[in-house]
């Protein structure tokens, strides 16, 4: 049986697919020595470097980053943690789910690279759609190399609102450890506003609402990420008509875009089956001041209306809902910055993730090897047929059953 590698007194981390640096924020906050950040997208690389000038950074495709490169950056030994979240566009429920998207292959590449280096802990983060994409293929692409390398693996779908982030954002988190049982992330907050989220964190302090989080965030005409975008006459009329919690679907017909009606009724015109009809898109949405924000995406500053003001969010407000500090500097065009903010791991959640890793590293070494100890794919009472198939696949492949619903 493999024995866990020795852990350094100040744990060293490598942040792959780093984006702007949301994970790096959380890791450094909890005392990790981030030896290397890496991302292939230039605006994200520039932003990361601007905020973490003391971190080495490799602006390369992960397929051009060797195990030897990573070990060298870590001082000639394996880092204590390798963490990353390959691009999610190939399987995000918010966009096109292209099973043959080349970016999807990065999941397996990431897992194989980590398994080759064999750090004490590996972390993977992604959108909830990762679980059911391509009938679970990417779940096995991720777990197979780690399982075969002797890692003990925990997979959970979590909502960042239960960890102090004023936002309802579901994420899949995998913690894999050598010679140790990876510890669960411990919720810090209760939350409402999304199915299942109320089941977690009962009795804990409620997470901040969007109204609370946005209070006092300055609007500054002289700061391009804190300036208000001026809407056109029709858009302003739509915004003014929306009450808290309402979307474009709730607008009177004369304020709806003509394409929305066509989308909502396309089964009539093109024969698409009812079960495949998505209906009119949500588009504009006014946030509720008494609940956490809906998930921040790259489109949030075009579509999310301030809960109490007749305007869409500024980039700085979107970053605030993602829990980036007010001092965090974003470089690039407004569109690039919006994408960076939407794709980021919320720093506050990243800090709780870092704590779980640190606690795992402090666990005594043992002889645990090649085991999936937890696979918590939902906090709801029922699963979709697609998710049920993936759970069955995991049970058969790794010998683990979906655990009973755990209420925190």
N, C-alpha and C positions, 0 to 999 in steps of 0.2 A: 504494500500500500504506500501511496505517496505521502510524504510528510510536508506540512505547510512550510513555505519559505520563511526565513527570518524577516521580521518586520523592523524597519528603521524607527528610531525614536521620534523623528519628525517624518511622518509618512509622505512618500514621494508619489506624485500623480502625473499621469499623461492624459491630456484632454484632446481626444480625436473628434473630428467633426465639430469643432468648438464653436462655430458660429461667432457671434459677437462677444461671447464670454459669459453667458449666464451661469453655466456650471462652474467656470473658474471663479466667479464671484463667491459662490457657495463654498467651494473647496478652500479658498484662501481665508474665508471668514471662519472656518472651523480648523484652521491650523495646518492645512496641507501645503506641502512644498510642490507647486506645480512646475515640473521640470520642462514640460513641452506642451504647447498648444499647436493644433494643426487644422487647417481648413483650406480648401482649394479655391473658395470664392474670395476674390480680391477685396471687395468692400468689407466683408466680415473680418478678413485678415487685418486690414488697416485699422478697423475699430478695436479688435482685440489688442493689437500692438499699442494703440494709443492709451489703453486703460491698464495694460499689464506689461509695462516696458521692461520689467525684470524677468519676464518669462521668455525662454527661447520659443521661437515660432517657426513652423515649417509650412509654407504656403504651397502645398503639393497635394495631388490626388493620393489617397491612402494606398492605392495600388503601386505607387512609386515610393512608399515609405516602408523600409525593411525593418525586420525585427532588430537587426544590428543597429540601425539608426536610432530606434527608440531606446534600446539598452544604453547606447552611448550617451544619449541626452540625459539619461537617468544616472549617470556617473559610473557606467560600466557594469551595473547590475540591473536586474529586472525592477521596475518601479513597484511600489506597493499596490498601486491601483492603476488600471487602464479603464477609462470611461469614454463612452461615445454614443451618439445617436445618429446613425446614417440618415441621409436625407429621406424625408417622409413623403415626398410628393407622389411617389409611385403607389402608395397605398393609403393616403389620407382620405377619410370620408368627406373632407371638405373640397376635394378636387377629383380629377380623373384617376381611376384606379387601374393603371396599366400594368398588367401582370408581367409583360415583357420589357418594362422600363429598365434600362441598363442600371439605373441607380439601385434597384432592388437587390442586385447581386452583391452590393456592398455589405449587406447584412452578413452573408456567409464569409465574405473576405475579412470583415472585422473580427468575427468569431475565430477564424482560423489563425489570424495574426496574433490575437490575444492568447490563444491556446499554445502557439509556438513560443511566446515569450514567458508564459506561466507566471504572471504576477499573483500575489496572494489573493487579490480580489479583482473581479471584472464587473463593470456596470454597463448596462445597456438601457437606453431610454428611447421610447418612441410613442407614436399616436396609437389610440385604441384599435384603429383599423388594421394595424400590424397583425393582430391575432387571427383575423379571418381572411386576410388577403391570400389569394391563390390557394384557398382551401387549407391553410395552415402551413404551406410550404416554407414561408420565411421563419416561422417559429422553429421548425426543425433545422433550417439552415443555420439558425443561431445556436440552438441547444446542442445539436449533434457534436460539433467540435469541442465544446466545453465539457459535455458529458463524457466523451471519449478521453479527454485529457485528465479526467479525474476530479472535475469541479463538482461541488455540491451547489445546487441551483435553486433559487427562489424566484418565481415570477408572480407579480401582482399588478392588477390594474387599480390605480389610485386616482383620486381627485385631489388636485393641488389645493383646493379650498380647505381640505381637512388638515393642511399644514401651514395655515396662516396666510395663504395667498388670496387676495380679494377677487377671485376669479374661479369660475366653474370650468375646469380644464382637466379632462381625463388623460392619463398617461400610463403606458405600460412600462414597468420597471423590472429589470432582471438584475439580481445580485448573485454572483457566483464566487465561491470561495474554495481555496485549496486547503484541505485538512481542517476546516472549520465549518460550522453551520452558519450561513449568512443570516444575520438578524433582520427582523422586519422593521420597516419604518414605523415609528410610533406617532400616531396622529396627535396634533397639538391643539386642534380646533374642531368645533362642530360647524355645520353649515346647512343651508337650505337652498332651494332654487333649482335642483336637478334631481331626476330619479335616482334613488339609492344613496345619494350623498348624505341624507339625514341619518342613515343607519350607522354611520361611522362617527366616532368622537362624541357620543352622547355624554352629556354632563361636562364637557370641556368648554372653555370660553368660545363664543361664536367668532368666526373669522370676520374681518372688516368687510363692510359692504362697499359697493362701488361709490355710493355717496360719501361714505367716510374716507375712502381712499383718495377720492378726487378733491376733497375739500382742501383748499389752500394750495393746490398745484397752480403755479402762476401761468397766466396767459401773457406772452410777451411778443409783441410785433417785431422786436429786434432779434428774436431767436427763432430760427427757421423750424426748429422742432417743437417750439412752444407757441407758435402763432396759429391763429384760427383760420381755417379754410372758409372763404366766403362762398356760401351756396348760391346757386342761381334762383330765380324767382319761383320756378316750379318746385325745386327741391326744398326751398324754404317753406313753401306752403305744405308740402308733405311732412316736413319736420314738425311744424307747428301743430299739425293735426294728430300727431302720434302722442298718445299718453304713455306713461311708464309701463314697460313690459310689452307694448304693442309693436308690431312689425308692419311691413308694407302690405301684408295680407289683410290688415285691419283697416286700411284706408278706404274712404269712399271711392266708388268706381271712377269718378272724374279725376281723381288724383293718382290713379294707378297707371303705370306705363302700359301701352297697348300690348307689348310682348308678354306681360305677366298673365293677362287673360288667356293668351294663346297657350302659354306654358301650362296653366292650370287646367285647361280643357283639351289638351292635345290628344287624349284618348279618343275624343270624338272625331277629330280630323285625321288622325293617322292610325287608329286602331290599336294603339299600344295597350296591353292588358292593364287593368286597374292596379294589380299588385306591383307593377313596375313603374307606375306613374308617380313621379316625385312631387307633382303639384307645382304651384308658382313658387319661385325662390323667395327667400325671406327679405333680402336686400336691407333697406333701412330698418333699424331696430333701436327703439329708445330703451336704454338700460333702466332697470329698477334701482332706485336709490337705497332700498331696504334689503337688497340681496347682493351677493357677489356678482361681478360682471360675467357675462357670457365669455366663452373662450376667445382670447385675443388672437387674431390671425393677421396676415398681411393686408387684409382688406378692412381692418377695424376702423381706421381713421376715415374711410369713405362711407362706412355703413353703420357704425355705432354712434347713436345720438346721445349726447350728454343727458343724464337723468333729469336735470332741472333747467338746463339752458338750451335754447333753440339753435343748436349747432352740433356738428360732429366732433369727435374727440381730436385733440391734438396728438402729435407723435409723442410728446413728453407725457401726456396723460395715459396713452397706451403703454408706454414704458413703465409708468408708475403702477398700473394695474398688473404688470408683469413683475413688479417689485424690484426693478432696477433702481439703484440709488440716484438721487437727483444730480449727483456729480458725474454720472456716467456719460461719457462722450461718444456720440455716434457719428461716424463718417460715411459719406456717400450721398447719393441723391435721395430725395424724400421717399421715392418708391423703394429704393434699396434698404433704407432705414426701416421702413414699414415692414418689409419682409424679414429683416434681421430681428426686429422686436417680436413679430408673430411667431418666428421659428424657435425662439430661445427657450431654454429651460428657465423658469422663474427663479431668480437667485435665492429667494427665501425658501422655496422648495428644495433647491440644490443644496442649501445648507443643511436641511434635515436629512437629505440623502447622504451627504458627507458624514453626518453624525452616525448614521447607521453603518456606514463603511468603517468608520473609526472604531466603533464598538465591536464590529466583527473582527477587525484586526487585533483587538485586545483579547479576543477569546483564546483559551488555551488550545494549543495544537493537538490534533488527534489523527486518527487514521480513516476518517470519513472520505469516501472516494466515489465519484461517478454516481450521483444520486440527485433526482429532482425531488426536493422535500416539500415544495409548495407550488401550487399552480392556481392562483386565485384570479379568475378571469372576469368576475363580476360581483357586485354587491347587491344586485337585484334578485328577486325571487325566482325569475325565469330567465332562460337563455334563448337566444335566437337559434333557429336550425343550423345556421352557419357556424355559430360558436359551439353548439353542441357537438358538431362533427369534429371540430378542432380539439375539444376536450377529450372526446373518444380517441382521437389520434394520439394525443399526449399520453393518455392512460395506457394505451396498448404499447406505445413505443418506449416509454420510460418507466412503466410500472407504477403509476401514481394515479389516484382518483381525485376528481374535483372535491376539495374539502367542503364540509358543511359550512353554511354561511356563518361567518364570525362577526358578531356585533361588538364593537369596541366600547 
